[in-house]
Amino acid sequence: MPACAPCPGIDDGARQIDHMKGTMTELITGVDSVRGLVGEITSASSMQRENIVHVNHAVQSIDTTTQKNSALVEEVAAAAQGLSGQTESLTALVRRFHVAA
């Protein structure tokens, strides 16, 4: 028997309120869960950004080293070419000497 016989809608309203309370509790739990996930995503994104910065610095360092190595290779090639010319001149000078046997 309803709590209020002349007001049957009150019991239905009370049940609906109880149901809404449960739904709101589930909703709040879901929002809290989403908030936690967003926090984790934010943290992971921040870490990724920092790692990308580190990788960028490493790539820049590699690029700088490669450019320095390239310049050194050019210098060594020029020095080798100069030595080759000097070797040819020295060989020509040594050929002028005759040693008696």
The 8 nearest C-alpha neighbors of each residue, nearest first, counted from 0:
[[1, 2, 4, 3, 7, 10, 5, 6],
 [2, 0, 3, 4, 7, 10, 6, 9],
 [3, 1, 4, 0, 10, 7, 6, 9],
 [2, 4, 6, 1, 5, 7, 9, 10],
 [3, 5, 6, 1, 7, 2, 0, 9],
 [4, 6, 3, 7, 1, 8, 2, 9],
 [7, 5, 3, 4, 8, 9, 10, 1],
 [6, 8, 9, 10, 4, 5, 3, 1],
 [9, 7, 11, 6, 10, 12, 13, 5],
 [10, 8, 12, 11, 7, 6, 13, 3],
 [11, 9, 13, 12, 8, 7, 14, 1],
 [10, 12, 8, 14, 9, 13, 15, 7],
 [13, 11, 9, 15, 10, 14, 8, 16],
 [12, 14, 16, 10, 15, 11, 9, 17],
 [15, 13, 17, 11, 16, 12, 18, 10],
 [14, 16, 18, 12, 13, 17, 19, 11],
 [15, 17, 19, 13, 18, 14, 20, 12],
 [18, 16, 20, 14, 15, 19, 13, 21],
 [17, 19, 15, 21, 16, 20, 14, 22],
 [20, 18, 22, 16, 21, 17, 23, 15],
 [19, 21, 17, 23, 18, 22, 16, 24],
 [22, 20, 24, 18, 19, 23, 25, 17],
 [21, 23, 19, 25, 24, 20, 26, 18],
 [24, 22, 26, 20, 25, 21, 19, 27],
 [25, 23, 21, 27, 26, 22, 20, 28],
 [26, 24, 28, 22, 23, 27, 29, 21],
 [25, 27, 23, 29, 24, 28, 22, 30],
 [28, 26, 30, 24, 29, 25, 23, 31],
 [29, 27, 25, 31, 26, 30, 24, 32],
 [28, 30, 26, 32, 27, 31, 25, 33],
 [31, 29, 27, 33, 32, 28, 34, 26],
 [32, 30, 34, 28, 29, 33, 27, 35],
 [31, 33, 29, 35, 30, 34, 28, 36],
 [34, 32, 36, 30, 35, 31, 37, 29],
 [33, 35, 31, 37, 32, 36, 30, 38],
 [36, 34, 38, 32, 33, 37, 31, 39],
 [35, 37, 33, 39, 38, 34, 40, 32],
 [36, 38, 40, 34, 39, 35, 41, 33],
 [39, 37, 35, 41, 36, 40, 42, 34],
 [38, 40, 36, 42, 41, 37, 43, 35],
 [41, 39, 37, 43, 42, 38, 44, 36],
 [42, 40, 38, 44, 39, 43, 37, 45],
 [41, 43, 39, 45, 40, 44, 38, 46],
 [44, 42, 40, 46, 45, 41, 39, 47],
 [45, 43, 47, 41, 46, 42, 40, 48],
 [44, 46, 48, 42, 43, 47, 41, 49],
 [45, 47, 43, 49, 48, 44, 50, 42],
 [48, 46, 44, 50, 45, 49, 51, 43],
 [47, 49, 45, 51, 46, 50, 44, 52],
 [48, 50, 52, 46, 47, 51, 45, 53],
 [51, 49, 53, 47, 52, 48, 46, 54],
 [50, 52, 54, 48, 53, 49, 55, 47],
 [51, 53, 55, 49, 50, 54, 56, 48],
 [54, 52, 50, 56, 51, 55, 57, 49],
 [53, 55, 57, 51, 56, 52, 58, 50],
 [54, 56, 52, 58, 53, 57, 51, 59],
 [57, 55, 59, 53, 54, 58, 60, 52],
 [56, 58, 54, 60, 55, 59, 61, 53],
 [59, 57, 61, 55, 60, 56, 62, 54],
 [58, 60, 62, 56, 57, 61, 63, 55],
 [61, 59, 57, 63, 58, 62, 56, 64],
 [60, 62, 58, 64, 59, 63, 65, 57],
 [63, 61, 59, 65, 60, 64, 58, 66],
 [64, 62, 60, 66, 65, 61, 59, 67],
 [63, 65, 67, 61, 66, 62, 68, 60],
 [66, 64, 68, 62, 63, 67, 61, 69],
 [65, 67, 69, 63, 64, 68, 62, 70],
 [68, 66, 64, 70, 69, 65, 71, 63],
 [69, 67, 71, 65, 70, 66, 64, 72],
 [68, 70, 66, 72, 67, 71, 65, 73],
 [69, 71, 67, 73, 68, 72, 74, 66],
 [72, 70, 74, 68, 73, 69, 75, 67],
 [73, 71, 75, 69, 74, 70, 76, 68],
 [72, 74, 76, 70, 71, 75, 77, 69],
 [75, 73, 71, 77, 72, 76, 78, 70],
 [76, 74, 78, 72, 77, 73, 79, 71],
 [75, 77, 79, 73, 74, 78, 72, 80],
 [78, 76, 80, 74, 75, 79, 73, 81],
 [77, 79, 75, 81, 80, 76, 82, 74],
 [80, 78, 82, 76, 81, 77, 75, 83],
 [79, 81, 83, 77, 78, 82, 76, 84],
 [82, 80, 78, 84, 79, 83, 77, 85],
 [83, 81, 85, 79, 84, 80, 86, 78],
 [82, 84, 80, 86, 81, 85, 79, 87],
 [83, 85, 81, 87, 82, 86, 88, 80],
 [84, 86, 82, 88, 87, 83, 89, 81],
 [87, 85, 83, 89, 84, 88, 82, 90],
 [86, 88, 90, 84, 85, 89, 91, 83],
 [89, 87, 85, 91, 86, 90, 92, 84],
 [90, 88, 92, 86, 91, 87, 85, 93],
 [89, 91, 87, 93, 92, 88, 86, 94],
 [90, 92, 88, 94, 89, 93, 87, 95],
 [93, 91, 89, 90, 94, 95, 88, 96],
 [92, 94, 90, 95, 91, 96, 89, 97],
 [95, 93, 91, 96, 92, 90, 97, 89],
 [96, 94, 93, 92, 97, 91, 90, 98],
 [97, 95, 94, 93, 98, 92, 91, 99],
 [98, 96, 95, 99, 94, 93, 100, 92],
 [97, 99, 100, 96, 95, 94, 93, 92],
 [100, 98, 97, 96, 95, 94, 93, 92],
 [99, 98, 97, 96, 94, 95, 93, 92]]
